[in-house]
Amino acid sequence: MTALTQAEIAARAQALGPWFHNMDLNGVPTAPDHFLGDYPRVKWDRFRHALPADLTGKTVLDIGCNAGFYALEMKRRGAHRVLGLDFDPDYLAQARFAAEVQGLEIELQELSVYDVGSLGQRFDVVFFIGVLYHLRHPLLALDLIWEHVASDLLVFQSLQRGSDDLPEIAPDYEFWDTAHFDAPGYPKLHFIEQSYSGDNTNWWAPNRAASAAMLRAAGFEIIENPETEVFICRRAERPDARYGAVYPTPGTAR
Ligand SMILES: C[S@@+](CC[C@H](N)C(=O)[O-])C[C@H]1O[C@@H](n2cnc3c(N)ncnc32)[C@H](O)[C@@H]1O
């Protein structure tokens, strides 16, 4: 634990802000007025039970770790190694400070999800929470995670809009059969050309069926869906050679 006083922590937190994660830094909240409440704790409380309580000996990768809330929770569960990635150095500075105050050792690296291949290793648990809808190329990101860094569990969450239905989708439809496209629960990835919720990095809003379908299409088997936006998956075989159109083609020069 840190030797800093609460006043010193508050001053450092203020200088490192604004924060997206409301971290509890020795009693100092970093984002007490978050529009989603005590975030991400309120989210975590809805799916924490779905993950192993003991991660002793396991490796964890948190892609888009922000201020490190989930990375630090995984370290608390005994993970041997936790690596948090974010492409925003300001968020990584927050995570570094949060880890210091909480007295937990995690690694942090400035890296985009598109570059996870450069890590050259796989992790037992990969978090990919709250990032997909910020990406211009969401399915590519899932393909790259499958291809390069996931070895077992993937913990996925996305902002979702539209229907929460999970209807059976037929493997194929006849060309003139179009009605299913208008069914609210058919997998839909709503494209946001300009901005959503004041954030012009929100590019997509999948419905629940689209999150599930994209995960399967990238080669992940869904083992639990503990709340509508959260999917606990296992890396599986890709069912068909047409899947995994990863760029660059594995084995070619970069
Ligand atoms: C909505 S926040 C989610 C933070 C955290 N994972 C959570 O669920 O609370 C999105 C995070 O993803 C990061 N991010 C966005 N695009 C990224 C990319 N291409 N590579 C890595 N991180 C990215 C942002 O910097 C931000 O920290």
Ligand as a Chemical Component Dictionary entry (heavy atoms), coordinates in Angstrom:
data_LIG
# 
_chem_comp.id                   LIG 
_chem_comp.type                 NON-POLYMER 
_chem_comp.pdbx_formal_charge   0 
_chem_comp.three_letter_code    LIG 
# 
loop_
_chem_comp_atom.comp_id 
_chem_comp_atom.atom_id 
_chem_comp_atom.alt_atom_id 
_chem_comp_atom.type_symbol 
_chem_comp_atom.charge 
_chem_comp_atom.model_Cartn_x 
_chem_comp_atom.model_Cartn_y 
_chem_comp_atom.model_Cartn_z 
_chem_comp_atom.pdbx_ordinal 
LIG C1  C1  C 0  -15.087 2.463  -22.775 1  
LIG S1  S1  S 1  -13.421 2.273  -22.276 2  
LIG C2  C2  C 0  -13.502 0.643  -21.547 3  
LIG C3  C3  C 0  -12.469 0.482  -20.461 4  
LIG C4  C4  C 0  -12.516 -0.865 -19.735 5  
LIG N1  N1  N 0  -12.091 -1.963 -20.573 6  
LIG C5  C5  C 0  -13.873 -1.121 -19.186 7  
LIG O1  O1  O 0  -14.630 -1.926 -19.730 8  
LIG O2  O2  O -1 -14.227 -0.477 -18.189 9  
LIG C6  C6  C 0  -12.571 1.939  -23.804 10 
LIG C7  C7  C 0  -11.074 1.810  -23.624 11 
LIG O3  O3  O 0  -10.536 1.216  -24.803 12 
LIG C8  C8  C 0  -9.391  1.931  -25.195 13 
LIG N2  N2  N 0  -9.227  1.720  -26.639 14 
LIG C9  C9  C 0  -10.006 2.195  -27.640 15 
LIG N3  N3  N 0  -9.540  1.803  -28.831 16 
LIG C10 C10 C 0  -8.447  1.035  -28.573 17 
LIG C11 C11 C 0  -7.533  0.341  -29.401 18 
LIG N4  N4  N 0  -7.613  0.376  -30.742 19 
LIG N5  N5  N 0  -6.535  -0.361 -28.813 20 
LIG C12 C12 C 0  -6.425  -0.378 -27.454 21 
LIG N6  N6  N 0  -7.243  0.275  -26.623 22 
LIG C13 C13 C 0  -8.252  0.983  -27.185 23 
LIG C14 C14 C 0  -9.661  3.358  -24.777 24 
LIG O4  O4  O 0  -8.480  4.124  -24.664 25 
LIG C15 C15 C 0  -10.369 3.141  -23.444 26 
LIG O5  O5  O 0  -9.476  3.059  -22.368 27 
# 
loop_
_chem_comp_bond.comp_id 
_chem_comp_bond.atom_id_1 
_chem_comp_bond.atom_id_2 
_chem_comp_bond.value_order 
_chem_comp_bond.pdbx_ordinal 
LIG C1  S1  SING 1  
LIG S1  C2  SING 2  
LIG S1  C6  SING 3  
LIG C2  C3  SING 4  
LIG C3  C4  SING 5  
LIG C4  N1  SING 6  
LIG C4  C5  SING 7  
LIG C5  O1  DOUB 8  
LIG C5  O2  SING 9  
LIG C6  C7  SING 10 
LIG C7  O3  SING 11 
LIG C7  C15 SING 12 
LIG O3  C8  SING 13 
LIG C8  N2  SING 14 
LIG C8  C14 SING 15 
LIG N2  C9  SING 16 
LIG N2  C13 SING 17 
LIG C9  N3  DOUB 18 
LIG N3  C10 SING 19 
LIG C10 C11 SING 20 
LIG C10 C13 DOUB 21 
LIG C11 N4  SING 22 
LIG C11 N5  DOUB 23 
LIG N5  C12 SING 24 
LIG C12 N6  DOUB 25 
LIG N6  C13 SING 26 
LIG C14 O4  SING 27 
LIG C14 C15 SING 28 
LIG C15 O5  SING 29 
# 
